[in-house]
Structures are given as structure tokens and as C-alpha cells.
Amino acid sequence: QGAVKRQALYACGTCTPPGAEPAGICLACSYECHGTHRLFELYTKRNFRCDCGNSKFKNLQCKLLPEKSKVNSGNKYNDNFYGLYCTCKRPYPDPEDEIPDEMIQCIVCEDWFHGRHLGAVPPESGDFHEMVCQACMNRCHFLWAYASPLAVPPLTKVNSLEDEGIVLKVEESEEQKKEIKKESGVEHQETKEEKQSEQFNEPSTSSGSEFLNTYGYCSKFTQKLPVEIAETTSEFSFCKLKELQSKPFVKKDTATFWPSNWRSKLCTCEDCLKMYSELEVQFLTDECDTVLAYENKGTSDQETERRDPLMDTLNSMNRVQQVELICEYNDLKTELTDYLRRFADEGTVVKREDIQHFFEEFQSRKRRRTNRMQYYCS
């Protein structure tokens, strides 16, 4: 299928040990070609094509698709393919780590991180939907402009309760944040960043900012327009990112945590789309790229597969048709079982011609029964 949009992957420690080139295999190959090998579960990765049996595997041929490209140049690899995760480059589970900690996947680089190594205390797992790690926030610096209005604030530890392991969730005002920064000794650095942000991002006129909403278009003007024109004006004439960047925002050396609908708030103007392409993060505007969307699709597919086609057919029929179908099905099942039992008793192989002969005879007997019997309502 080529590079699959999102799929579950594994790395084989038996075929590609440390020192060898990293490689990833799909779920099907993990069963069929590597069933007895030492595998690392990588969970899901985007835009990946299975490497099983290509040039990275010296003595293994893929049983499902022997003819493979030598390399998959579009695949991206990291330390996960050697069973190492996070900035600490440790395995998971880690036999030497006695601290219980949640592992969270970054949706940009798709590496997994310990919660304590993100530079901020993660919110409760149900409070956020996705996470972008520190390194990816530094690379995708434009996300800081969205973080202020959209990101889920991290938990704040209270010093007096920290030793007891109690964590409180606190919503801080800007003044409170500055006070905390003063006490922690980082006031100078972040104040400098804020001044730089204000200097370069201040709107040209104060009156203009009064008419612009969060998405960068004049709300008073668009309210007078038809819905279609207003939507077009807001989508193509203005840049949401530039409007957010015109307001002061603070960059921090931490990961960020995002709610479920945050991707739909990203700007999709021509300049922003070009920037996403240059940073290789075009997938951020695709809400179907999320792991939740992948899981929901899998759940839907499983429910479809579980449905019995016979029951679906019965449910579409009236009572008389249901009874007739069940009777015909039972006749077919009984006669086919009796027919195959003779082969089993004799120890002979059932051939294609035998099955064709059975169904021809069965259809002939069915026609004779139908022609001979008539039904009347009393």
C-alpha cells in the first residue's frame, strides 16, 4: 500500500540489533514474519512503509510481499526503533527506573517522553488531547503564538505540599505568573523575552486592534456581510497567526499540551501553508491525523467486521421470508455436512470439482422441491 497514513509499527531486535540500520515492520509482518523474534512496540507512526524483507534485513524475506523496494526513503526513524525513548534514552518499561511515570507521545516528532522530562507538569490525562515536546516547540516556534489562547495550562506544584506528593491545578493570571517567576529567579530572562515580543509584535495602531478579533478579521464589518462572504473574507484575506503574533506572548522551554479541537484553529492561509511545508508539519492541519481519529476508525471497522451478513439479510426481510431463508440455510448446512463426512470417513481429499458437483445437485433438488410444492393461505 505504500506509505500508510497512520499504522501500528514494531521494530525487531532480532533482525535489526543495536548498530544495524533502524527498520520498522507492520502489524501483519510482526505476526507472519517475526512471530518468534524480540519485538519493540512503537505504537503508531504516520506516513510509514513497512521495511520487512528489504535491504535492511540481511537474511529475511517477507512472507507476505517478497518483492520489496530496497529502502523506503520516505520513512523517518528515531531511537524508538532501538527500544529507547524520551530525552533520557531509556527503554520502556525501564527495569532500573523505580519512579512511576506516564509516557506521553509528541504528535510532531512522535517520540515518547516521561512526564517528568517535559519541562512542565502535565495536566490530568483527560484534560488534554495532544502534546508537543520541548524540542518540537523550539523548532515550530509559531506554535507559541497559539499556545497562549489555546494550550491547556500545565499543573502548578505548591512548594508546601510538594514533598507530600500533592499537586494542585491552578489557573494563574499574568501578574501571578510574574510573581512566581521572580521568586524562582527567572524573571530577568522571561521579561526580556516579553519586551522583545512587545517590541516586534506590537500592532501598528491601537484603534485597529479594537476592530480585530482573535482570527484577524474585522468582526463589525463581517457581521454586515452574508455568511458565505464573511467566511470567505475571514479565511482567505487575513492570517490568524499574524494577528496572534501582534499580541504579546511568551516562549518557554517546556512542552505544551493541547485540547481536542486545537488543530482546527490553526491558520490555513497561503503563507502559513508554505511555512508548514517548509517545517514538514503539514499534518498539523489534518484532524484525521490524530491518534484518536485512528482509534475511532479502527473501532468503527471492527464493529463492521463483527456484523453477521446473514443476520443483516434477515433483518431486511419480512417474517415469511425470514422463515424460508432459515429453512433453506438449515437444509444446505445439513446436506453439505453429510456430503463432506463421506470424504472424511474414506480419508480422501475434497477437490474443487466435488464442491461444484455438490452445489449443482443441491440446486437441482431445490428446483424439484419448489416445483412440486404449493402453499396456500387458509
Secondary structure, 3 states (H helix, E strand, C coil): CCCEEEEEEEEECCCCCCCCCCCCEEHHHHHHCCCCCCEEEEEEEEEECCCCCCCCCCCCCCCCCCCCCCCCCCCCCCHHHHCCECCCCECCCCCCCCCCCCEEEECCCCCEEEHHHCCCECCCCCCCCEEECHHHHHHCCCHHHHHHHHCECCEECCHHHHCCCCCECCCCCHHHHHHHHHHHCCHHHHHHHHHHHHHHHCCCCHHHHHHECCCCCEHHHHCCCCHHHHHHHHHHCCCHHHHHHCCCCCCCCCCEEECCCHHHHCCCCHHHHHHHHHHCCHHHHCHHHCHHHHHHHHHHHHHHHHCCHHHHHHHCCCHHHHHHHHHHHHHHHHHHHHHHHHHHHHCCCCCHHHHHHHHHHHHHHHHHHHHHCCCCCC
